[in-house]
Amino acid sequence: RFSVKDVKKITNDTIYTASVLHYKDGDKWDSLKVSIRARGNYRRANCYFPPLRVKISKEDAKKTVFEGNRSLKLVLPCKSSKEADNDLIMKEFVCYQMFEPVTDYYFNTRLASIDFTDLSNKKVSHAMLKGFFIEDDDLVAKRHGGKIVERKVLPQLLDTVNALRHDIFQYMIANTDVSVTFMHNAKVMEMEKGGTRKLIPLTYDFDMAGFVNAPYAEANEMLGIGSVRERLYRGFCRDPRNTQRVRQEYIAREAAIMGALKAYEGSFQPKDYTGMV
């Protein structure tokens, strides 16, 4: 329960609004005090429901399903609780699931059914939504003994194999709304493995991908494509031997990638699912 209008009104990313998150753990309901703020760029400005940053104090999160998560992203449908909007959320969620068989370096996500009350107006508005949580950047880094790099990183400095896994995945789902060079919808994690320092891209935010095919997604004319469904490889040019190596990885893992999609077949309209496959 919160006011969408009030949350979107705050543009300072350091200011949070107090709220309460009610959640079901098994058969029992419980609640947590949380602080929320709107985040993101396009959806924050153009969607009714803004993506949220949810902060939970370490003490409040103890002995709950949220333990260890002090900062989470919550992705919500763009405009309403209509079935089509929930389908878009599911498509974006499935992108995260399909990326997991490809690499060890990804954001953990968790699907959520949300009973939402908007307190923006005197006439309280209620909606049943699909959404999903994304773990904080620092938790990914902690899991791998690394740290998130905040500075811009030249693409040629990224670990070759992991950069290719990232770039080919974007090509596979027809996502051109990403740039590791400019840190757009990507983070870079620095870590040591086998005595070698590596810079590894972490991808997120797939709503503009052709796979999702959101009605508000528009092709970037500067890229020379006429549709978000049109694929364009935006990765840095690599040694063809490395590119072929990663390509063969994708071919070998096709069953696992498609299995991640099939696991959620029942969440889609049959026509939409067929179109994705």
C-alpha positions in Angstrom: 0.0 0.0 0.0 1.5 3.3 -1.1 0.7 6.4 -3.2 2.1 6.0 -6.7 1.6 9.7 -7.2 3.7 10.6 -4.1 6.5 8.1 -4.8 6.9 9.3 -8.4 6.9 12.9 -7.3 10.2 12.4 -5.5 13.1 12.7 -8.0 15.9 12.7 -5.4 17.3 9.1 -5.4 18.4 9.5 -1.8 14.9 10.1 -0.4 12.7 7.1 0.4 9.1 6.8 1.4 8.1 4.6 4.4 5.8 1.7 3.7 4.9 -1.7 5.0 5.4 -4.9 3.0 2.9 -7.7 3.9 4.0 -11.1 2.8 3.0 -14.7 3.1 5.5 -17.2 4.5 4.0 -20.7 4.2 0.5 -20.4 5.5 1.2 -17.4 7.7 1.1 -13.7 6.9 3.8 -11.4 8.3 4.9 -7.8 7.6 8.1 -5.8 7.3 8.8 -2.1 7.6 10.4 -1.0 4.3 11.5 2.2 2.6 10.8 2.6 -1.1 11.6 5.0 -4.0 11.0 5.0 -7.7 13.9 4.1 -9.9 14.8 3.6 -13.5 14.5 6.1 -16.4 11.9 5.3 -19.1 9.4 3.3 -17.1 9.6 5.8 -14.2 8.7 8.6 -16.6 6.2 6.8 -18.9 4.6 4.0 -16.9 1.9 4.3 -14.2 3.7 1.8 -11.9 7.3 2.8 -11.5 10.0 0.2 -10.8 10.9 0.4 -7.2 14.0 0.2 -5.0 13.0 -1.5 -1.7 15.2 -1.1 1.3 14.9 -3.3 4.4 16.9 -2.8 7.6 19.2 -5.7 8.5 17.5 -6.2 11.8 14.0 -6.3 10.4 15.0 -8.8 7.7 16.4 -11.3 10.2 14.6 -14.6 10.4 12.4 -13.7 7.4 12.5 -14.8 3.8 14.2 -11.5 3.1 17.2 -12.1 5.4 20.4 -10.9 3.8 18.6 -8.6 1.3 18.9 -5.0 2.5 18.2 -3.5 -0.9 16.0 -5.0 -3.6 14.7 -3.9 -7.0 11.0 -4.6 -7.6 9.8 -4.7 -11.2 6.1 -4.0 -11.7 3.9 -4.0 -14.9 4.0 -0.7 -16.8 0.4 0.4 -16.7 -2.3 -1.9 -15.3 -3.3 -5.3 -14.0 -4.6 -6.3 -17.4 -3.5 -9.8 -18.4 -1.4 -8.4 -21.2 0.7 -6.3 -18.9 1.3 -9.3 -16.5 2.4 -11.3 -19.6 5.0 -8.6 -20.3 6.3 -8.9 -16.8 6.5 -12.7 -17.2 8.4 -12.4 -20.5 10.9 -10.1 -18.9 11.3 -12.4 -15.8 11.9 -15.4 -18.1 14.8 -13.5 -19.7 16.6 -13.6 -16.4 15.8 -17.3 -16.1 17.1 -18.1 -19.6 20.4 -16.3 -18.9 21.2 -18.5 -15.9 22.2 -21.6 -17.9 24.6 -19.4 -20.0 26.7 -18.0 -17.2 27.6 -18.1 -13.5 27.3 -14.4 -13.2 23.7 -13.2 -13.0 21.2 -11.5 -10.8 19.0 -13.8 -8.7 15.3 -13.0 -9.2 12.1 -14.1 -7.5 8.6 -14.0 -8.9 5.9 -12.3 -6.8 2.1 -12.1 -6.9 1.3 -8.7 -5.6 -1.9 -7.4 -4.0 -1.5 -3.7 -4.5 -3.5 -0.7 -3.1 -2.7 2.7 -4.6 -3.4 5.5 -2.1 -2.9 8.3 -4.6 -6.6 9.4 -4.6 -9.4 9.6 -2.2 -11.0 6.8 -4.1 -8.6 3.9 -3.2 -7.5 1.9 -6.3 -6.8 -1.9 -6.0 -5.0 -4.2 -8.4 -3.6 -7.7 -8.6 -0.2 -7.6 -10.3 2.6 -9.9 -11.3 6.1 -8.6 -10.4 9.5 -9.8 -9.5 12.4 -8.9 -7.1 16.0 -8.5 -8.3 18.8 -8.9 -5.8 21.1 -6.0 -5.1 24.3 -5.6 -7.1 26.5 -6.0 -4.1 25.0 -9.4 -3.3 26.0 -10.7 -6.7 29.5 -9.4 -6.1 29.7 -10.8 -2.6 28.6 -14.2 -3.9 31.6 -14.3 -6.2 34.1 -12.6 -3.9 34.2 -9.5 -6.1 33.0 -5.9 -6.1 30.9 -3.6 -8.3 32.9 -1.1 -10.4 31.3 2.3 -10.6 33.6 3.8 -13.2 33.2 3.4 -16.9 35.1 0.4 -18.3 36.3 0.1 -21.9 34.7 -2.9 -23.5 38.1 -4.4 -24.6 39.0 -4.6 -20.9 36.1 -6.9 -20.1 36.8 -10.6 -19.7 36.4 -11.9 -23.3 34.4 -15.0 -22.7 32.0 -13.5 -20.2 31.6 -10.4 -22.4 30.7 -12.6 -25.3 28.2 -14.6 -23.2 26.6 -11.3 -22.3 26.6 -9.8 -25.8 25.3 -12.9 -27.6 22.5 -13.2 -25.1 21.4 -9.6 -25.9 21.5 -10.5 -29.6 19.4 -13.7 -28.9 16.6 -11.8 -27.2 16.9 -8.9 -29.6 17.8 -6.4 -26.9 19.5 -3.2 -28.2 18.7 -1.2 -25.1 22.0 -2.0 -23.4 25.6 -0.7 -23.3 28.3 -1.9 -21.1 30.5 0.9 -22.3 28.1 3.5 -20.9 26.9 1.4 -18.0 23.3 1.4 -19.4 21.3 -1.6 -18.1 24.5 -3.3 -17.1 26.9 -3.4 -14.2 30.5 -4.4 -14.1 31.9 -6.7 -11.4 35.6 -6.9 -10.7 36.9 -10.2 -9.2 39.9 -12.4 -9.1 39.8 -16.0 -10.4 42.8 -18.3 -10.6 45.0 -15.4 -9.7 43.7 -13.3 -12.6 41.8 -10.1 -12.3 38.6 -10.1 -14.3 36.0 -7.5 -15.2 32.6 -9.2 -15.8 29.4 -7.6 -17.1 26.1 -8.2 -15.3 23.0 -7.6 -17.3 19.5 -6.5 -16.3 16.4 -4.7 -17.5 15.0 -6.5 -20.6 11.7 -4.8 -21.1 12.8 -3.1 -24.3 13.9 -6.5 -25.9 12.2 -7.8 -28.9 11.6 -11.1 -27.0 9.3 -9.1 -24.6 7.9 -6.9 -27.4 6.4 -4.3 -25.1 3.9 -2.0 -26.9 5.9 1.0 -25.6 9.2 -0.2 -26.9 10.5 1.7 -29.9 13.3 0.9 -32.3 16.3 3.2 -32.1 16.5 4.7 -35.5 20.1 5.7 -34.9 20.9 2.0 -34.9 19.4 1.5 -38.3 16.7 -1.0 -37.2 13.0 -0.6 -37.9 11.6 -2.8 -35.2 12.5 -3.9 -31.6 12.0 -7.5 -33.0 15.0 -6.9 -35.3 18.2 -8.3 -34.0 21.4 -6.2 -34.0 24.7 -7.3 -32.4 25.9 -4.5 -30.2 28.9 -6.2 -28.7 32.6 -5.3 -29.1 34.3 -7.2 -31.9 36.3 -10.1 -30.5 38.6 -12.8 -31.9 36.4 -15.0 -34.1 37.8 -18.1 -32.3 36.4 -16.9 -29.0 33.1 -15.9 -30.6 32.7 -19.3 -32.1 33.6 -20.9 -28.8 30.8 -19.1 -27.0 28.4 -19.7 -29.9 29.0 -23.4 -29.4 28.3 -23.0 -25.7 24.9 -21.6 -26.6 24.2 -24.4 -29.0 25.2 -27.0 -26.4 23.0 -25.3 -23.7 19.9 -24.8 -26.0 17.9 -27.4 -24.1 18.6 -25.8 -20.8 17.7 -22.3 -22.1 14.5 -23.5 -23.7 13.8 -25.5 -20.5 13.9 -22.3 -18.5 11.2 -20.9 -20.8 9.1 -24.0 -20.8 9.0 -24.1 -17.0 6.7 -21.0 -17.1 4.6 -22.1 -20.2 1.5 -22.1 -18.0 1.9 -18.5 -17.2 1.4 -17.3 -20.8 -1.4 -17.2 -23.2 -0.8 -20.1 -25.7 -0.4 -17.7 -28.6 2.2 -15.6 -26.8 4.1 -18.7 -25.7 4.2 -20.1 -29.3 5.5 -16.8 -30.5 8.4 -16.8 -28.0 9.4 -20.4 -28.8 
